[in-house]
Amino acid sequence: QAQLVESGGGSVQAGGSLRLSCPVSRASFSMGWFRQPPGKEREGVATIDSSGSVAYADSVKGRFTISKDNGQKTLYLQMTSLKPDDTAMYYCAADPYYLSIYVNRAQYWGQGTQVTVSS
């Protein structure tokens, strides 16, 4: 069983940066970040598999970076050039097999951390 607890959320002004963190359950798991904006469905943001291959939603490409430190057993999401549209609850996700930014499905989910970007 994976225990996922996100940290690093907060309130920033547009153009600012934040870094989200989440413990890595097992190095063999695929992991990722999803978000749920107010009043909308949860959507994929970025994923990273056990080999280090990454995928990003078009809306965050060039601004967000997902990375995994297997030594520190931590998953990160570095977010820069934040926009008000990035305001959402951000969730860490893990799956022993596969994660996709296009499919809102994972075996394990964190409780979420709020990111609020003001204009």
DSSP file (Angstrom, degrees, kcal/mol; ACC not computed):
  #  RESIDUE AA STRUCTURE BP1 BP2  ACC     N-H-->O    O-->H-N    N-H-->O    O-->H-N    TCO  KAPPA ALPHA  PHI   PSI    X-CA   Y-CA   Z-CA
    1    1 A Q              0   0    0      0, 0.0     2,-0.4     0, 0.0   107,-0.0   0.000 360.0 360.0 360.0 135.5    0.0    0.0    0.0
    2    2 A A        -     0   0    0     92,-0.1     2,-0.7   105,-0.1   107,-0.2  -0.803 360.0-154.6-100.1 135.6    1.3    3.4   -1.0
    3    3 A Q        -     0   0    0     -2,-0.4     2,-0.6   105,-0.1   107,-0.1  -0.934  16.2-172.8-107.6 111.6    1.0    6.4    1.3
    4    4 A L        +     0   0    0     -2,-0.7   107,-0.5   105,-0.4     2,-0.4  -0.921   9.8 171.9-110.8 122.7    1.1    9.6   -0.7
    5    5 A V        -     0   0    0     -2,-0.6     2,-0.1   105,-0.2   108,-0.0  -0.956  18.8-150.3-131.6 113.1    1.2   13.0    1.0
    6    6 A E        +     0   0    0     -2,-0.4     2,-0.3    16,-0.2    16,-0.2  -0.461  17.7 176.3 -80.7 152.6    1.7   16.1   -1.1
    7    7 A S  B     +A   21   0A   0     14,-1.9    14,-2.6    -2,-0.1   106,-0.1  -0.970  45.7  61.5-146.8 161.9    3.4   19.2    0.1
    8    8 A G        +     0   0    0     -2,-0.3    11,-0.4     1,-0.3    -1,-0.1   0.373  62.6 134.2 105.3  -3.4    4.5   22.5   -1.3
    9    9 A G        +     0   0    0     12,-0.1     2,-0.3     9,-0.1    -1,-0.3  -0.176  21.9 123.1 -70.0 172.1    1.2   24.1   -2.3
   10   10 A G  E     -d  115   0B   0    104,-1.0   106,-2.6   103,-0.1     2,-0.5  -0.986  57.8 -59.6 165.3-166.7    0.3   27.6   -1.5
   11   11 A S  E     +d  116   0B   0     -2,-0.3     2,-0.3   104,-0.2   106,-0.2  -0.931  50.6 162.4-113.0 130.2   -0.7   31.0   -2.9
   12   12 A V  E     -d  117   0B   0    104,-2.6   106,-2.5    -2,-0.5     2,-0.2  -0.922  36.5-106.9-138.6 163.9    1.4   32.9   -5.3
   13   13 A Q  E >   -d  118   0B   0     -2,-0.3     3,-2.2   104,-0.2   106,-0.2  -0.574  54.7 -78.1 -87.0 157.6    1.0   35.8   -7.8
   14   14 A A  T 3  S+     0   0    0    104,-2.7    69,-0.2     1,-0.3    -1,-0.1  -0.256 121.2  31.3 -54.2 138.4    0.9   35.2  -11.5
   15   15 A G  T 3  S+     0   0    0     67,-3.0    66,-0.6     1,-0.3    -1,-0.3   0.259  97.6 117.7  93.1 -10.9    4.4   34.6  -12.8
   16   16 A G    <   -     0   0    0     -3,-2.2    66,-2.3    66,-0.2     2,-0.3  -0.102  55.7-125.8 -81.8-177.0    5.6   33.0   -9.6
   17   17 A S        +     0   0    0     63,-0.2     2,-0.3    64,-0.2    63,-0.2  -0.929  20.8 178.0-132.5 153.0    6.9   29.6   -8.9
   18   18 A L  E     - B   0  79A   0     61,-2.2    61,-3.3    -2,-0.3     2,-0.5  -0.976  16.8-146.0-145.9 155.4    6.1   26.7   -6.6
   19   19 A R  E     - B   0  78A   0    -11,-0.4     2,-0.3    -2,-0.3    59,-0.2  -0.979  12.7-158.3-127.2 121.1    7.5   23.2   -6.1
   20   20 A L  E     - B   0  77A   0     57,-2.4    57,-2.0    -2,-0.5     2,-0.3  -0.695   9.6-163.6 -93.3 147.7    5.3   20.3   -5.1
   21   21 A S  E     +AB   7  76A   0    -14,-2.6   -14,-1.9    -2,-0.3    55,-0.2  -0.938  12.8 173.4-131.7 155.1    6.7   17.2   -3.4
   22   22 A C  E     - B   0  75A   0     53,-1.7    53,-3.9    -2,-0.3   -16,-0.2  -0.948  36.9-105.4-158.0 136.5    5.4   13.7   -2.8
   23   23 A P  E     - B   0  74A   0      0, 0.0     2,-0.6     0, 0.0    51,-0.3  -0.396  33.0-123.3 -66.9 142.3    7.1   10.6   -1.4
   24   24 A V        -     0   0    0     49,-2.4     3,-0.2    45,-0.2    70,-0.0  -0.768  17.7-160.8 -87.1 122.1    8.0    7.9   -4.0
   25   25 A S  S    S-     0   0    0     -2,-0.6     2,-0.3     1,-0.3    -1,-0.2   0.979  72.8 -11.1 -68.8 -56.3    6.3    4.6   -3.0
   26   26 A R    >   -     0   0    0      1,-0.1     3,-1.8     4,-0.0    -1,-0.3  -0.995  60.9-126.1-145.0 143.3    8.5    2.3   -5.0
   27   27 A A  T 3  S+     0   0    0     -2,-0.3    -1,-0.1     1,-0.3    -2,-0.1   0.754 110.1  59.9 -62.2 -22.9   11.0    3.1   -7.8
   28   28 A S  T 3  S+     0   0    0      2,-0.1    22,-0.3    23,-0.0    -1,-0.3   0.610  86.6  98.6 -82.1 -11.3    9.2    0.7  -10.1
   29   29 A F  S <  S-     0   0    0     -3,-1.8     2,-0.4    20,-0.1    68,-0.0  -0.450  74.9-125.3 -76.2 147.7    5.9    2.6   -9.9
   30   30 A S  E     -E   95   0B   0     65,-2.8    65,-2.5    19,-0.1     2,-0.3  -0.760  37.3-170.1 -80.7 139.0    4.8    5.1  -12.5
   31   31 A M  E     +EF  94  48B   0     17,-2.8    17,-3.1    -2,-0.4     2,-0.3  -0.900  12.4 155.6-133.1 161.1    4.0    8.4  -10.8
   32   32 A G  E     -EF  93  47B   0     61,-2.2    61,-2.6    -2,-0.3     2,-0.4  -0.987  34.8-107.1-168.9 176.2    2.4   11.6  -11.7
   33   33 A W  E     +EF  92  46B   0     13,-3.0    12,-2.6    -2,-0.3    13,-1.8  -0.974  28.3 178.3-121.5 134.0    0.6   14.8  -10.9
   34   34 A F  E     -EF  91  44B   0     57,-2.6    57,-3.4    -2,-0.4     2,-0.3  -0.862   9.5-157.8-124.8 162.4   -3.0   15.5  -11.6
   35   35 A R  E     -EF  90  43B   0      8,-2.8     8,-3.2    -2,-0.3    55,-0.2  -0.991  12.1-154.1-143.5 153.9   -5.1   18.6  -10.8
   36   36 A Q  E     -E   89   0B   0     53,-2.4    53,-1.9    -2,-0.3     6,-0.2  -0.902  16.3-154.4-128.9 103.4   -8.7   19.6  -10.3
   37   37 A P    >   -     0   0    0      0, 0.0     3,-2.1     0, 0.0    51,-0.2  -0.300  45.2 -73.5 -67.5 160.0   -9.6   23.2  -10.9
   38   38 A P  T 3  S+     0   0    0      0, 0.0     3,-0.1     0, 0.0    49,-0.0  -0.336 118.4   1.8 -57.7 127.9  -12.6   24.6   -9.1
   39   39 A G  T 3  S+     0   0    0      1,-0.2     2,-0.2    -3,-0.1    -3,-0.0   0.565 115.3  99.1  74.2   9.2  -15.8   23.3  -10.7
   40   40 A K  S <  S-     0   0    0     -3,-2.1    -1,-0.2     1,-0.1     2,-0.1  -0.747  76.9 -92.0-124.2 171.0  -14.0   21.1  -13.2
   41   41 A E        -     0   0    0     -2,-0.2     2,-0.2     1,-0.1    -6,-0.1  -0.403  50.0 -94.0 -76.1 156.2  -13.0   17.4  -13.6
   42   42 A R        -     0   0    0     -6,-0.2     2,-0.3    -2,-0.1    -6,-0.3  -0.505  49.5-168.8 -69.3 141.0   -9.6   16.2  -12.5
   43   43 A E  E     -F   35   0B   0     -8,-3.2    -8,-2.8    -2,-0.2     2,-0.2  -0.937  24.2-102.0-134.7 153.6   -7.0   16.3  -15.3
   44   44 A G  E     +F   34   0B   0     57,-1.0   -10,-0.2    -2,-0.3    57,-0.1  -0.513  32.5 172.8 -75.5 142.0   -3.5   15.0  -15.9
   45   45 A V  E     -     0   0B   0    -12,-2.6    12,-2.6     1,-0.4     2,-0.3   0.746  62.6 -19.6-111.8 -54.2   -0.6   17.4  -15.6
   46   46 A A  E     -FG  33  56B   0    -13,-1.8   -13,-3.0    10,-0.2    -1,-0.4  -0.984  53.7-165.2-159.6 147.3    2.5   15.3  -15.8
   47   47 A T  E     -FG  32  55B   0      8,-2.1     8,-1.8    -2,-0.3     2,-0.3  -0.950   2.4-167.2-134.2 156.3    3.7   11.7  -15.5
   48   48 A I  E     -FG  31  54B   0    -17,-3.1   -17,-2.8    -2,-0.3     6,-0.2  -0.984  12.8-151.4-142.5 131.3    7.0    9.9  -15.1
   49   49 A D    >   -     0   0    0      4,-2.2     3,-1.8    -2,-0.3   -19,-0.1  -0.360  38.7 -89.4 -97.5-178.2    7.5    6.2  -15.5
   50   50 A S  T 3  S+     0   0    0    -22,-0.3   -21,-0.1     1,-0.3   -20,-0.1   0.730 126.5  52.9 -64.9 -21.9   10.1    3.9  -13.9
   51   51 A S  T 3  S-     0   0    0      2,-0.1    -1,-0.3   -23,-0.1   -23,-0.0   0.534 121.0-105.9 -89.1  -6.2   12.6    4.5  -16.8
   52   52 A G    <   +     0   0    0     -3,-1.8     2,-0.2     1,-0.3    -2,-0.1   0.457  67.8 149.6  96.8   1.5   12.3    8.3  -16.4
   53   53 A S        -     0   0    0     -5,-0.0    -4,-2.2     1,-0.0    -1,-0.3  -0.505  29.2-160.0 -69.8 136.2   10.1    8.9  -19.5
   54   54 A V  E     -G   48   0B   0     -6,-0.2     2,-0.3    -2,-0.2    -6,-0.2  -0.802  15.7-168.9-120.1 158.3    7.9   11.9  -18.9
   55   55 A A  E     -G   47   0B   0     -8,-1.8    -8,-2.1    -2,-0.3     2,-0.3  -0.992   7.8-164.5-144.1 144.2    4.7   13.3  -20.4
   56   56 A Y  E     -G   46   0B   0     -2,-0.3   -10,-0.2   -10,-0.2     2,-0.2  -0.954  25.8-112.3-130.4 146.8    3.1   16.7  -20.0
   57   57 A A    >>  -     0   0    0    -12,-2.6     3,-1.7    -2,-0.3     4,-1.0  -0.507  35.8-118.1 -67.3 146.8   -0.3   18.2  -20.6
   58   58 A D  T 34 S+     0   0    0      1,-0.3     3,-0.4     2,-0.2    -1,-0.1   0.837 111.2  64.1 -57.3 -33.2    0.0   20.8  -23.4
   59   59 A S  T 34 S+     0   0    0      1,-0.2    -1,-0.3     3,-0.0   -14,-0.0   0.677 112.0  33.3 -68.6 -16.5   -1.2   23.5  -21.0
   60   60 A V  T X> S+     0   0    0     -3,-1.7     3,-2.3   -15,-0.2     4,-2.3   0.462  82.7 127.7-118.0  -4.3    1.9   23.2  -18.8
   61   61 A K  T 3< S+     0   0    0     -4,-1.0     4,-0.1    -3,-0.4    -3,-0.0  -0.289  80.9  15.7 -57.9 135.0    4.6   22.2  -21.3
   62   62 A G  T 34 S+     0   0    0      2,-0.4    -1,-0.3     1,-0.1     3,-0.1   0.293 126.2  58.9  85.3 -10.5    7.6   24.5  -21.0
   63   63 A R  T <4 S+     0   0    0     -3,-2.3    17,-1.8     1,-0.2     2,-0.3   0.689  98.1  52.0-117.5 -34.5    6.5   25.8  -17.6
   64   64 A F  E  <  -C   79   0A   0     -4,-2.3    -2,-0.4    15,-0.2     2,-0.4  -0.815  59.9-165.2-109.0 146.8    6.3   22.7  -15.4
   65   65 A T  E     -C   78   0A   0     13,-2.4    13,-2.9    -2,-0.3     2,-0.4  -0.987   4.6-158.1-133.2 124.8    8.9   20.0  -14.8
   66   66 A I  E     +C   77   0A   0     -2,-0.4     2,-0.3    11,-0.2    11,-0.2  -0.824  22.8 163.7 -97.9 139.4    8.3   16.6  -13.2
   67   67 A S  E     -C   76   0A   0      9,-1.7     9,-3.1    -2,-0.4     2,-0.4  -0.979  25.5-146.3-151.3 162.2   11.2   14.8  -11.7
   68   68 A K  E     -C   75   0A   0     -2,-0.3     2,-0.8     7,-0.2     7,-0.2  -0.991   1.9-158.7-137.1 126.6   11.9   11.9   -9.4
   69   69 A D  E  >> -C   74   0A   0      5,-3.0     5,-1.9    -2,-0.4     4,-1.0  -0.870   9.0-175.2-103.6  99.2   14.8   11.6   -6.9
   70   70 A N  T  45S+     0   0    0     -2,-0.8    -1,-0.2     1,-0.2   -43,-0.1   0.813  83.0  55.6 -68.2 -28.3   15.1    7.9   -6.2
   71   71 A G  T  45S+     0   0    0      1,-0.2    -1,-0.2    -3,-0.1    -2,-0.0   0.928 117.6  33.6 -67.2 -44.5   17.7    8.4   -3.6
   72   72 A Q  T  45S-     0   0    0      2,-0.1    -2,-0.2   -49,-0.0    -1,-0.2   0.502 105.9-131.6 -86.5  -5.4   15.6   10.8   -1.6
   73   73 A K  T  <5 +     0   0    0     -4,-1.0   -49,-2.4     1,-0.2     2,-0.4   0.935  61.0 133.3  54.2  50.8   12.5    8.8   -2.6
   74   74 A T  E   < -BC  23  69A   0     -5,-1.9    -5,-3.0   -51,-0.3     2,-0.4  -0.995  48.3-150.2-137.0 138.1   10.7   12.0   -3.6
   75   75 A L  E     -BC  22  68A   0    -53,-3.9   -53,-1.7    -2,-0.4     2,-0.3  -0.872  23.1-165.4-101.6 138.6    8.6   13.0   -6.6
   76   76 A Y  E     -BC  21  67A   0     -9,-3.1    -9,-1.7    -2,-0.4     2,-0.3  -0.880  21.4-164.5-123.6 155.0    8.6   16.7   -7.6
   77   77 A L  E     -BC  20  66A   0    -57,-2.0   -57,-2.4    -2,-0.3     2,-0.6  -0.871  14.0-161.6-134.3 105.2    6.7   19.1   -9.7
   78   78 A Q  E     -BC  19  65A   0    -13,-2.9   -13,-2.4    -2,-0.3     2,-0.5  -0.772  10.7-167.0 -86.4 121.7    8.5   22.3  -10.3
   79   79 A M  E     +BC  18  64A   0    -61,-3.3   -61,-2.2    -2,-0.6     2,-0.3  -0.948  11.3 170.5-116.4 122.2    6.0   24.9  -11.5
   80   80 A T        +     0   0    0    -17,-1.8   -63,-0.2    -2,-0.5   -64,-0.2  -0.796  58.5  27.0-124.3 168.5    7.2   28.2  -13.0
   81   81 A S  S    S-     0   0    0    -66,-0.6    -1,-0.2    -2,-0.3   -64,-0.2   0.897  84.5-161.1  47.1  47.7    5.5   31.1  -14.8
   82   82 A L        -     0   0    0    -66,-2.3   -67,-3.0    -3,-0.2   -66,-0.2  -0.258   7.9-159.6 -65.1 145.0    2.3   30.2  -13.0
   83   83 A K    >   -     0   0    0    -69,-0.2     3,-2.2    -3,-0.1     4,-0.3  -0.834  32.9-109.7-120.3 157.7   -1.0   31.5  -14.3
   84   84 A P  G >  S+     0   0    0      0, 0.0     3,-1.8     0, 0.0    33,-0.3   0.838 117.9  64.7 -55.2 -31.9   -4.4   32.0  -12.7
   85   85 A D  G 3  S+     0   0    0      1,-0.3    -3,-0.0   -48,-0.0     0, 0.0   0.646  89.4  67.5 -67.2 -13.2   -5.6   29.1  -14.8
   86   86 A D  G <  S+     0   0    0     -3,-2.2    -1,-0.3     2,-0.0     2,-0.2   0.546  70.7 121.0 -81.8  -6.4   -3.2   26.8  -12.9
   87   87 A T    <   +     0   0    0     -3,-1.8     2,-0.3    -4,-0.3    29,-0.2  -0.411  42.1 110.2 -59.7 123.2   -5.3   27.3   -9.7
   88   88 A A  E    S- H   0 115B   0     27,-2.0    27,-2.6    -2,-0.2     2,-0.6  -0.974  74.8 -83.0-176.5 167.8   -6.4   23.9   -8.6
   89   89 A M  E     -EH  36 114B   0    -53,-1.9   -53,-2.4    -2,-0.3     2,-0.5  -0.856  48.6-147.0 -86.5 127.1   -6.1   21.1   -6.1
   90   90 A Y  E     -EH  35 113B   0     23,-3.0    23,-2.1    -2,-0.6     2,-0.4  -0.847  12.9-163.2-104.2 131.9   -3.0   19.1   -7.1
   91   91 A Y  E     -E   34   0B   0    -57,-3.4   -57,-2.6    -2,-0.5     2,-0.4  -0.923  13.8-140.8-118.3 136.9   -2.8   15.4   -6.5
   92   92 A C  E     -E   33   0B   0     -2,-0.4    18,-2.2   -59,-0.2     2,-0.3  -0.750  27.0-169.8 -86.2 140.3    0.1   13.0   -6.5
   93   93 A A  E     -EI  32 109B   0    -61,-2.6   -61,-2.2    -2,-0.4     2,-0.3  -0.969  10.7-173.7-135.1 150.0   -0.7    9.6   -8.1
   94   94 A A  E     +EI  31 108B   0     14,-1.9    14,-2.3    -2,-0.3    13,-0.5  -0.997   3.9 177.2-142.8 146.0    1.1    6.3   -8.3
   95   95 A D  E     -E   30   0B   0    -65,-2.5   -65,-2.8    -2,-0.3     4,-0.1  -0.983  30.3-138.5-148.8 137.2    0.4    3.1  -10.1
   96   96 A P  S    S+     0   0    0      0, 0.0     3,-0.1     0, 0.0    -1,-0.1   0.676 101.6  24.0 -68.9 -14.5    2.4   -0.2  -10.3
   97   97 A Y  S    S-     0   0    0      1,-0.3     2,-0.3   -67,-0.1    -2,-0.1   0.805 120.8 -18.7-115.2 -60.6    1.8   -0.5  -14.0
   98   98 A Y        -     0   0    0    -68,-0.1     2,-0.4   -49,-0.1    -1,-0.3  -0.993  39.1-165.6-159.9 141.3    1.0    2.7  -16.0
   99   99 A L        -     0   0    0     -2,-0.3     2,-0.4   -68,-0.1     7,-0.1  -0.980  10.7-169.5-126.3 144.6   -0.2    6.3  -15.6
  100  100 A S    >   -     0   0    0      3,-0.5     3,-1.1     5,-0.4     5,-0.3  -0.996  27.0-140.9-132.9 140.9   -1.4    8.5  -18.4
  101  101 A I  T 3  S+     0   0    0     -2,-0.4   -57,-1.0     1,-0.2    -1,-0.1   0.662 106.3  56.9 -70.1 -12.9   -2.1   12.2  -18.4
  102  102 A Y  T 3  S+     0   0    0      1,-0.1     2,-0.5   -59,-0.1    -1,-0.2   0.523 100.7  62.3 -94.6  -6.7   -5.2   11.4  -20.6
  103  103 A V  S <  S-     0   0    0     -3,-1.1     2,-2.2     2,-0.1    -3,-0.5  -0.973  72.0-144.5-127.2 122.0   -6.8    9.0  -18.2
  104  104 A N        +     0   0    0     -2,-0.5     2,-0.3   -62,-0.1    -3,-0.1  -0.491  64.3 110.9 -83.0  71.9   -8.0   10.0  -14.7
  105  105 A R        +     0   0    0     -2,-2.2    -5,-0.4    -5,-0.3     2,-0.3  -0.988  28.6 147.2-150.3 134.4   -7.0    6.7  -13.1
  106  106 A A        -     0   0    0     -2,-0.3   -11,-0.2    -7,-0.1     3,-0.1  -0.963  44.9-128.1-159.5 154.5   -4.4    5.5  -10.7
  107  107 A Q  S    S+     0   0    0    -13,-0.5     2,-0.4    -2,-0.3   -12,-0.2   0.846  96.9  35.2 -74.9 -32.2   -4.2    2.9   -8.0
  108  108 A Y  E     -I   94   0B   0    -14,-2.3   -14,-1.9    -3,-0.1     2,-0.3  -0.968  66.4-177.7-128.4 140.2   -3.0    5.3   -5.3
  109  109 A W  E     -I   93   0B   0     -2,-0.4  -105,-0.4   -16,-0.2   -16,-0.2  -0.976  18.9-134.4-132.4 145.8   -3.9    9.0   -4.7
  110  110 A G        -     0   0    0    -18,-2.2  -105,-0.2    -2,-0.3     3,-0.1  -0.319  33.0-106.8 -83.2 179.1   -2.8   11.6   -2.3
  111  111 A Q        -     0   0    0   -107,-0.5  -106,-0.1     1,-0.2   -20,-0.1   0.652  63.1-115.8 -82.8 -17.3   -5.1   13.9   -0.4
  112  112 A G        -     0   0    0    -20,-0.1     2,-0.4   -23,-0.0   -21,-0.2   0.031  15.6-124.6 100.7 151.9   -4.1   16.9   -2.5
  113  113 A T  E     - H   0  90B   0    -23,-2.1   -23,-3.0  -106,-0.1     2,-0.3  -0.999  27.5-120.7-134.4 135.1   -2.4   20.2   -2.0
  114  114 A Q  E     - H   0  89B   0     -2,-0.4  -104,-1.0   -25,-0.2     2,-0.5  -0.570  22.6-170.9 -82.9 133.1   -4.0   23.5   -3.0
  115  115 A V  E     -dH  10  88B   0    -27,-2.6   -27,-2.0    -2,-0.3     2,-0.5  -0.992   5.6-176.1-120.1 124.1   -2.3   25.9   -5.4
  116  116 A T  E     -d   11   0B   0   -106,-2.6  -104,-2.6    -2,-0.5     2,-0.5  -0.982   4.9-169.6-124.8 123.9   -3.8   29.3   -5.9
  117  117 A V  E     -d   12   0B   0     -2,-0.5     2,-0.3   -33,-0.3  -104,-0.2  -0.956   8.2-160.0-116.3 121.1   -2.5   31.8   -8.4
  118  118 A S  E      d   13   0B   0   -106,-2.5  -104,-2.7    -2,-0.5    -2,-0.0  -0.724 360.0 360.0-101.5 150.4   -3.7   35.4   -8.3
  119  119 A S              0   0    0     -2,-0.3    -1,-0.1  -106,-0.2  -106,-0.1   0.448 360.0 360.0 -88.5 360.0   -3.5   37.9  -11.1
